Amino acid sequence: MLYHLFEYLKQNFDFPGVGLFRYISVRSIMSVIFALLISLTAGKYIIACLKRKQITDLGEKTGENGKSGTPTMGGLMIIMSLLVSALLLCDLTNLYVQLLIVATLWLSIIGFLDDMLKLRQKAGMTETRFVRFLGKLQRKDKDGMKGKLKVYGQVGLGLIVGLALYMSDKAVIVEMTQVPPGTEQTEQIEDLGYIRHVKSTKTTIPFLKDNLFDYAWLTPLKGEAGQKAGWLVYILVAIFIVTAVSNGTNLTDGRDGLATGTVAIAGITLGILAYLSGNIIYARYLNIMYIPNSGEMVIFMAGMIGALIGFLWYNAYPAQIFMGDVGSLTLGGIVAVFALMIRVELLLIILCGVFLAESISVIIQRLWYRHTRIRATKKMIAEGKYKQGDTVQGERVFVRAPLHDHYIYNRKDVNGRILLRNPKEPIAEPKVVVRFWIISILLAVLTVITLKIR
């Protein structure tokens, strides 16, 4: 809104100094500061309000220090700070900014309902029309939203983003033939006659020629039909990316500051890539696509980073507040949608390696435990040792899953065989969190470096 106000003043009154608001760098710095200050200032009041309303974590998010009773749903603090900053400083006519705002609101509603359902079951709530509505979304014998409803919501967002990028004339990439002589390094070029704006299903991927991959290559069709089929593949990829990254972030949010720090590191990297994608010189140098108007997304991401830093002030060990699903699902979705719009979604395999490892560890743990339990049950039946009602333990790959819990929990407290022998003793939670941050930083650096690999 401030951006549009200053644009109006510039065009109609030519006030001195208002032209500064046209610079992405200036608004990005302001976005970080605004979101940080809002988050820091509002944080203590939000924590007090959540405690007063008894919106606290009641589960076994414990370890040695017993964190039951810590306020949750702190993601609302992040979302509020981010949206206020974005609405004030972003160009709200920009398609990419609009999609990021939609993604934020969409997933925050899903996460909010999921958190409320957990509170409803564990703490009990006064029976109201809203509480009865929540009951229809509740899992049977489990806390939280029905899994399929959560996935439907994530799929819906992926579909919206994919279709918007397909149908909008504003979502284009630029195919370049040459850079005009004398072009300054800092100049953001829209059209110099040497480039053309095209709708494309191309994306950035290292190790291939020109660092480009076209989803249309995955279809047997050619020509216009092949391009349309390529968009169908792209939309399916968008759905998968949004679902996978938001769930991966949700799983990572299990320790104080872990998800906050890793998302911030990924966000900084994506913000840098978006800025470079909006500049024809830098885009050519790094072999990434030049995407007009993608620079505006940097301001949105700067707001998210500022909000995360402010939230980390309260979320660092020992946490005064947890972000809850309303925060983790939303942040993961923003990262996914942002990457899709600057065409680096395939690089998330590297950049979001921590989220990927957390998700894979859960899948491996569940599948192996189920397999070995069934195998042990069949063996006991064959030997005549099994009795109706007996509890059969399966084997575990990790002490606990997700992966971060494997290092924190004591293996002596877990029944059954554990395949991974290290570490033999639990590692302090703050040390595990910082080590995961370091890994995230290394993965972020590797992500950028891969763009220069021919």
LOKE-948364 format. One record per residue (C-alpha): x, y, z. Coordinates in Angstrom, 3 decimals. Last residue first. Layout:
N
<<X,Y,Z>>,
...
***
This chain:
454
<<28.074,-26.907,-17.108>>,
<<28.229,-26.476,-13.338>>,
<<27.664,-22.801,-12.511>>,
<<24.152,-23.396,-11.194>>,
<<25.520,-26.136,-8.945>>,
<<27.298,-23.480,-6.870>>,
<<24.019,-21.831,-5.850>>,
<<22.543,-25.066,-4.507>>,
<<25.845,-26.033,-2.872>>,
<<25.805,-22.799,-0.866>>,
<<22.260,-23.535,0.307>>,
<<23.205,-27.136,1.140>>,
<<26.118,-25.906,3.264>>,
<<23.813,-23.462,5.059>>,
<<21.248,-26.209,5.699>>,
<<23.957,-28.504,7.110>>,
<<25.017,-25.708,9.470>>,
<<21.402,-25.235,10.558>>,
<<21.112,-28.988,11.211>>,
<<24.230,-28.748,13.371>>,
<<22.712,-25.808,15.267>>,
<<19.552,-27.807,16.000>>,
<<21.465,-30.912,17.129>>,
<<23.641,-28.800,19.455>>,
<<20.596,-27.070,20.960>>,
<<18.946,-30.482,21.612>>,
<<21.846,-32.029,23.503>>,
<<23.057,-35.274,21.945>>,
<<21.809,-38.619,23.239>>,
<<24.390,-41.380,23.802>>,
<<25.297,-44.241,21.467>>,
<<24.985,-42.013,18.413>>,
<<25.207,-44.168,16.450>>,
<<24.023,-47.781,16.368>>,
<<21.524,-47.554,13.532>>,
<<19.507,-50.793,13.392>>,
<<17.452,-50.395,16.567>>,
<<16.073,-53.591,18.128>>,
<<13.016,-53.466,20.336>>,
<<11.838,-51.191,23.113>>,
<<12.953,-47.554,23.234>>,
<<14.002,-45.787,26.452>>,
<<17.535,-47.197,26.269>>,
<<17.937,-45.578,22.831>>,
<<17.986,-42.164,24.534>>,
<<16.306,-39.465,22.460>>,
<<18.113,-36.483,20.923>>,
<<20.002,-37.897,17.937>>,
<<17.150,-39.962,16.493>>,
<<14.778,-37.073,17.259>>,
<<16.390,-34.992,14.495>>,
<<15.657,-37.741,11.955>>,
<<11.888,-37.720,12.278>>,
<<11.713,-40.387,13.710>>,
<<12.869,-42.144,16.835>>,
<<15.777,-44.408,17.746>>,
<<16.190,-44.917,14.005>>,
<<15.956,-48.070,11.870>>,
<<13.406,-49.640,14.156>>,
<<12.594,-53.328,14.478>>,
<<9.101,-54.615,15.148>>,
<<7.553,-55.357,18.523>>,
<<4.719,-57.853,18.845>>,
<<1.977,-57.177,21.365>>,
<<0.045,-60.332,22.236>>,
<<-3.745,-60.008,22.038>>,
<<-4.369,-63.502,20.689>>,
<<-1.430,-65.723,21.537>>,
<<1.668,-66.299,19.399>>,
<<4.188,-68.952,20.396>>,
<<3.032,-71.713,18.036>>,
<<6.286,-71.634,16.059>>,
<<4.488,-70.691,12.833>>,
<<2.439,-68.080,14.710>>,
<<5.608,-66.605,16.234>>,
<<7.249,-66.403,12.796>>,
<<4.180,-64.746,11.294>>,
<<4.189,-62.145,14.080>>,
<<7.905,-61.452,13.625>>,
<<7.452,-60.857,9.878>>,
<<4.461,-58.595,10.476>>,
<<6.469,-56.608,13.031>>,
<<9.483,-56.482,10.708>>,
<<7.453,-55.030,7.829>>,
<<5.572,-52.515,9.983>>,
<<8.777,-51.259,11.614>>,
<<10.524,-51.064,8.244>>,
<<7.689,-49.123,6.595>>,
<<7.208,-46.702,9.489>>,
<<10.885,-45.941,10.028>>,
<<11.651,-45.611,6.313>>,
<<8.773,-43.166,5.762>>,
<<9.698,-41.081,8.817>>,
<<13.375,-40.959,7.824>>,
<<12.411,-39.973,4.273>>,
<<10.475,-36.947,5.530>>,
<<13.276,-35.710,7.805>>,
<<15.887,-36.256,5.085>>,
<<13.812,-34.292,2.564>>,
<<13.268,-31.414,4.995>>,
<<17.032,-31.288,5.639>>,
<<17.762,-31.475,1.898>>,
<<15.622,-28.411,1.246>>,
<<18.269,-26.712,-0.911>>,
<<19.396,-29.932,-2.589>>,
<<16.074,-31.510,-3.600>>,
<<14.752,-27.940,-3.726>>,
<<16.844,-27.493,-6.882>>,
<<14.030,-29.142,-8.847>>,
<<11.734,-26.243,-7.931>>,
<<14.089,-23.658,-9.442>>,
<<11.631,-22.093,-11.908>>,
<<11.283,-18.675,-10.235>>,
<<7.561,-19.318,-9.706>>,
<<8.005,-22.909,-8.573>>,
<<10.627,-21.941,-5.986>>,
<<8.305,-19.340,-4.444>>,
<<5.418,-21.816,-4.363>>,
<<7.536,-24.405,-2.522>>,
<<9.069,-21.964,-0.017>>,
<<5.647,-20.434,0.676>>,
<<4.130,-23.892,1.193>>,
<<6.822,-24.847,3.683>>,
<<6.218,-21.628,5.608>>,
<<2.463,-22.195,5.697>>,
<<2.672,-25.811,6.840>>,
<<5.171,-24.892,9.574>>,
<<3.334,-21.849,10.920>>,
<<-0.284,-22.967,11.217>>,
<<1.069,-26.406,12.079>>,
<<2.453,-25.059,15.338>>,
<<4.923,-22.153,15.628>>,
<<6.011,-23.053,19.152>>,
<<6.431,-20.442,21.912>>,
<<8.742,-19.613,24.818>>,
<<11.332,-22.012,23.440>>,
<<14.347,-23.018,25.512>>,
<<16.023,-22.910,23.044>>,
<<15.175,-20.355,20.367>>,
<<11.455,-19.793,19.664>>,
<<11.141,-16.351,21.281>>,
<<13.913,-14.545,19.398>>,
<<13.353,-17.046,16.581>>,
<<10.016,-15.330,15.919>>,
<<11.760,-12.046,15.175>>,
<<14.206,-13.782,12.860>>,
<<11.308,-15.582,11.175>>,
<<9.359,-12.344,10.644>>,
<<12.412,-10.691,9.083>>,
<<12.924,-13.690,6.793>>,
<<9.262,-13.663,5.762>>,
<<9.398,-9.941,5.019>>,
<<12.507,-10.430,2.908>>,
<<10.639,-13.151,1.016>>,
<<7.879,-10.695,0.106>>,
<<10.401,-8.067,-0.956>>,
<<12.320,-10.616,-3.031>>,
<<9.095,-11.516,-4.850>>,
<<9.197,-8.142,-6.605>>,
<<12.378,-9.282,-8.360>>,
<<10.339,-11.820,-10.307>>,
<<8.998,-8.972,-12.455>>,
<<10.448,-10.434,-15.667>>,
<<11.932,-13.938,-15.356>>,
<<15.440,-14.326,-16.771>>,
<<16.173,-18.016,-16.592>>,
<<19.285,-19.315,-14.905>>,
<<22.695,-19.793,-16.487>>,
<<24.499,-17.984,-13.666>>,
<<26.011,-15.302,-15.925>>,
<<22.922,-15.020,-18.089>>,
<<20.647,-14.495,-15.097>>,
<<23.065,-11.987,-13.590>>,
<<22.976,-9.836,-16.717>>,
<<19.232,-10.173,-17.338>>,
<<18.256,-9.193,-13.804>>,
<<15.003,-10.551,-12.372>>,
<<16.399,-14.065,-12.064>>,
<<19.225,-12.682,-9.901>>,
<<16.752,-11.170,-7.439>>,
<<14.749,-14.395,-7.376>>,
<<17.922,-16.427,-6.784>>,
<<18.881,-14.195,-3.842>>,
<<15.401,-14.532,-2.351>>,
<<15.532,-18.300,-2.832>>,
<<18.787,-18.480,-0.870>>,
<<17.493,-16.234,1.918>>,
<<14.313,-18.314,2.139>>,
<<16.199,-21.607,2.383>>,
<<18.230,-20.198,5.286>>,
<<15.081,-18.813,6.945>>,
<<13.313,-22.167,6.522>>,
<<16.213,-23.960,8.222>>,
<<16.314,-21.502,11.112>>,
<<12.608,-21.508,11.947>>,
<<12.268,-25.266,11.399>>,
<<14.937,-26.005,14.016>>,
<<14.327,-23.125,16.431>>,
<<13.242,-25.322,19.334>>,
<<12.719,-28.870,18.119>>,
<<9.957,-30.696,16.252>>,
<<9.233,-28.428,13.299>>,
<<11.069,-30.620,10.794>>,
<<7.955,-32.746,10.239>>,
<<5.894,-29.681,9.270>>,
<<8.657,-28.490,6.965>>,
<<8.568,-31.842,5.179>>,
<<4.771,-31.652,4.936>>,
<<4.956,-28.205,3.312>>,
<<7.769,-29.358,1.006>>,
<<6.030,-32.539,-0.159>>,
<<2.561,-31.091,-0.745>>,
<<3.760,-27.974,-2.578>>,
<<6.254,-29.963,-4.672>>,
<<3.732,-32.677,-5.589>>,
<<1.060,-30.210,-6.702>>,
<<3.600,-28.205,-8.706>>,
<<4.872,-31.406,-10.348>>,
<<1.314,-32.263,-11.398>>,
<<0.921,-28.737,-12.798>>,
<<4.190,-29.104,-14.725>>,
<<3.122,-32.439,-16.208>>,
<<-0.114,-30.842,-17.433>>,
<<1.909,-27.919,-18.773>>,
<<4.071,-30.348,-20.731>>,
<<0.934,-31.877,-22.252>>,
<<0.038,-28.411,-23.503>>,
<<3.554,-27.983,-24.916>>,
<<3.431,-31.396,-26.572>>,
<<0.114,-30.572,-28.218>>,
<<1.633,-27.346,-29.565>>,
<<4.525,-29.198,-31.186>>,
<<5.312,-32.773,-30.249>>,
<<3.703,-35.446,-28.101>>,
<<5.585,-38.299,-26.422>>,
<<5.606,-36.427,-23.085>>,
<<8.521,-36.070,-20.679>>,
<<10.270,-33.568,-22.963>>,
<<7.353,-31.186,-22.376>>,
<<8.661,-30.795,-18.822>>,
<<11.552,-28.806,-20.293>>,
<<14.907,-28.893,-18.513>>,
<<17.446,-26.092,-18.559>>,
<<20.935,-25.700,-17.075>>,
<<22.223,-24.570,-20.507>>,
<<22.932,-28.237,-21.299>>,
<<22.151,-30.415,-18.278>>,
<<24.194,-30.800,-15.051>>,
<<22.070,-28.343,-13.062>>,
<<18.301,-27.888,-13.357>>,
<<16.290,-24.752,-14.032>>,
<<12.782,-25.088,-15.428>>,
<<11.136,-24.992,-18.833>>,
<<7.376,-25.285,-19.182>>,
<<7.221,-22.105,-21.251>>,
<<5.089,-19.109,-22.068>>,
<<7.336,-16.701,-23.948>>,
<<8.678,-13.160,-23.669>>,
<<11.217,-12.293,-26.344>>,
<<14.701,-10.832,-26.097>>,
<<16.997,-8.702,-28.223>>,
<<14.428,-5.954,-28.760>>,
<<15.369,-4.242,-25.538>>,
<<12.453,-5.354,-23.396>>,
<<12.171,-5.497,-19.647>>,
<<15.739,-4.937,-18.509>>,
<<16.728,-4.531,-14.883>>,
<<19.916,-2.473,-14.882>>,
<<22.474,-3.234,-12.201>>,
<<25.161,-4.655,-14.485>>,
<<24.905,-1.794,-16.957>>,
<<24.140,-2.608,-20.593>>,
<<26.841,-1.116,-22.800>>,
<<26.422,-3.595,-25.629>>,
<<22.999,-5.301,-25.770>>,
<<22.873,-8.757,-24.199>>,
<<22.339,-11.501,-26.758>>,
<<19.700,-13.964,-27.972>>,
<<17.636,-14.181,-24.810>>,
<<14.516,-16.227,-24.153>>,
<<12.505,-14.562,-21.443>>,
<<10.167,-16.369,-19.082>>,
<<6.488,-15.699,-18.702>>,
<<3.842,-15.504,-15.998>>,
<<2.104,-12.223,-16.884>>,
<<0.049,-13.822,-19.661>>,
<<-1.724,-15.853,-16.983>>,
<<-3.150,-19.275,-17.853>>,
<<-0.263,-21.631,-17.135>>,
<<1.165,-19.810,-14.107>>,
<<-2.334,-19.524,-12.649>>,
<<-3.070,-23.187,-13.393>>,
<<0.050,-24.378,-11.562>>,
<<-0.519,-22.095,-8.577>>,
<<-4.174,-23.070,-8.199>>,
<<-3.415,-26.781,-8.629>>,
<<-0.632,-26.675,-6.042>>,
<<-3.022,-24.927,-3.651>>,
<<-5.692,-27.566,-4.175>>,
<<-3.172,-30.369,-3.678>>,
<<-2.232,-28.857,-0.321>>,
<<-5.877,-28.624,0.721>>,
<<-6.627,-32.157,-0.463>>,
<<-3.566,-33.358,1.494>>,
<<-4.937,-31.814,4.690>>,
<<-8.342,-33.364,4.037>>,
<<-6.748,-36.769,3.376>>,
<<-4.878,-36.695,6.663>>,
<<-7.948,-35.981,8.760>>,
<<-7.138,-32.953,10.872>>,
<<-5.398,-33.211,14.212>>,
<<-5.395,-35.684,17.052>>,
<<-6.033,-39.378,16.649>>,
<<-8.785,-41.842,17.644>>,
<<-10.771,-40.909,14.505>>,
<<-9.275,-37.917,12.754>>,
<<-11.198,-34.678,13.176>>,
<<-12.686,-32.699,10.266>>,
<<-16.306,-33.226,11.333>>,
<<-15.372,-32.329,14.908>>,
<<-14.123,-28.948,13.741>>,
<<-17.656,-28.064,12.637>>,
<<-18.917,-28.973,16.123>>,
<<-16.274,-26.643,17.565>>,
<<-17.425,-23.835,15.252>>,
<<-21.071,-24.320,16.242>>,
<<-20.085,-24.256,19.901>>,
<<-19.302,-26.957,22.473>>,
<<-16.866,-25.480,24.975>>,
<<-13.490,-26.958,24.231>>,
<<-11.507,-29.967,25.378>>,
<<-7.809,-29.885,26.109>>,
<<-6.537,-32.819,24.110>>,
<<-9.223,-33.303,21.462>>,
<<-10.101,-29.667,20.840>>,
<<-6.477,-28.552,21.068>>,
<<-5.484,-30.969,18.325>>,
<<-8.436,-29.841,16.218>>,
<<-7.448,-26.209,16.705>>,
<<-3.948,-26.934,15.446>>,
<<-5.254,-28.627,12.285>>,
<<-7.753,-25.805,11.692>>,
<<-4.965,-23.230,11.952>>,
<<-2.703,-25.244,9.645>>,
<<-5.384,-25.436,6.955>>,
<<-6.176,-21.720,7.333>>,
<<-2.459,-20.851,7.254>>,
<<-2.142,-22.946,4.106>>,
<<-4.606,-20.854,2.114>>,
<<-3.622,-17.465,3.569>>,
<<0.069,-17.871,2.769>>,
<<-0.543,-19.475,-0.624>>,
<<-2.924,-16.657,-1.600>>,
<<-0.338,-14.063,-0.518>>,
<<2.344,-15.846,-2.535>>,
<<0.028,-16.001,-5.555>>,
<<-0.638,-12.257,-5.364>>,
<<3.077,-11.509,-5.068>>,
<<3.753,-13.562,-8.202>>,
<<0.971,-11.855,-10.139>>,
<<2.257,-8.337,-9.366>>,
<<-0.612,-5.874,-8.891>>,
<<0.103,-5.790,-5.146>>,
<<3.494,-4.146,-5.685>>,
<<5.016,-5.004,-2.335>>,
<<5.771,-2.617,0.552>>,
<<2.723,-2.225,2.769>>,
<<0.855,-5.415,1.933>>,
<<4.061,-7.455,2.158>>,
<<5.082,-6.041,5.556>>,
<<1.619,-6.562,7.026>>,
<<1.499,-10.053,5.508>>,
<<4.851,-11.136,6.917>>,
<<4.282,-9.814,10.437>>,
<<0.828,-11.419,10.636>>,
<<2.054,-14.726,9.203>>,
<<4.995,-14.938,11.603>>,
<<2.880,-14.131,14.667>>,
<<0.197,-16.593,13.525>>,
<<2.966,-19.191,13.369>>,
<<2.970,-18.958,17.144>>,
<<0.203,-21.567,17.118>>,
<<1.630,-23.006,20.344>>,
<<2.127,-21.744,23.881>>,
<<4.397,-23.948,26.037>>,
<<2.353,-26.107,28.417>>,
<<4.258,-29.325,27.765>>,
<<7.899,-28.451,27.224>>,
<<9.344,-30.953,29.700>>,
<<13.096,-30.442,29.793>>,
<<14.501,-33.900,29.272>>,
<<12.809,-34.680,25.970>>,
<<9.400,-33.069,25.838>>,
<<7.119,-32.495,22.933>>,
<<4.880,-35.132,24.449>>,
<<1.595,-33.378,23.829>>,
<<-0.164,-30.558,25.592>>,
<<1.192,-27.632,23.599>>,
<<-0.611,-24.486,24.675>>,
<<-3.610,-22.445,23.598>>,
<<-4.708,-21.897,27.194>>,
<<-6.508,-18.631,26.256>>,
<<-4.371,-16.786,28.810>>,
<<-1.267,-18.580,27.598>>,
<<-2.060,-17.676,23.996>>,
<<-2.621,-14.032,24.985>>,
<<0.670,-13.835,26.913>>,
<<2.572,-15.309,23.964>>,
<<0.828,-12.902,21.566>>,
<<1.704,-9.933,23.780>>,
<<5.355,-10.995,24.026>>,
<<5.613,-11.491,20.280>>,
<<3.912,-8.292,19.110>>,
<<7.020,-6.158,19.442>>,
<<9.524,-8.709,18.162>>,
<<7.321,-9.816,15.254>>,
<<6.373,-6.278,14.265>>,
<<9.990,-5.134,14.503>>,
<<11.260,-8.024,12.390>>,
<<8.512,-7.626,9.782>>,
<<9.213,-3.905,9.395>>,
<<13.007,-4.329,9.337>>,
<<12.998,-7.139,6.768>>,
<<10.496,-5.284,4.582>>,
<<12.480,-2.042,4.805>>,
<<15.577,-3.831,3.549>>,
<<13.557,-5.382,0.728>>,
<<11.968,-2.020,-0.114>>,
<<15.364,-0.401,-0.561>>,
<<16.803,-3.300,-2.592>>,
<<13.757,-3.480,-4.861>>,
<<14.162,0.158,-5.828>>,
<<10.926,1.850,-6.865>>,
<<10.398,3.089,-3.329>>,
<<13.429,5.353,-3.692>>,
<<11.436,7.379,-6.224>>,
<<9.680,9.026,-3.293>>,
<<12.797,11.086,-2.603>>,
<<11.586,14.385,-4.044>>,
<<7.809,14.625,-4.505>>,
<<6.850,14.446,-8.180>>,
<<3.268,15.525,-7.501>>,
<<1.152,13.282,-9.723>>,
<<3.391,10.407,-10.819>>,
<<5.658,10.313,-7.771>>,
<<2.841,10.816,-5.291>>,
<<0.839,7.993,-6.890>>,
<<3.886,5.700,-6.885>>,
<<4.436,6.647,-3.243>>,
<<0.904,5.578,-2.359>>,
<<1.211,2.381,-4.421>>,
<<4.379,1.361,-2.564>>,
<<2.869,2.355,0.768>>,
<<0.000,0.000,0.000>>,
***
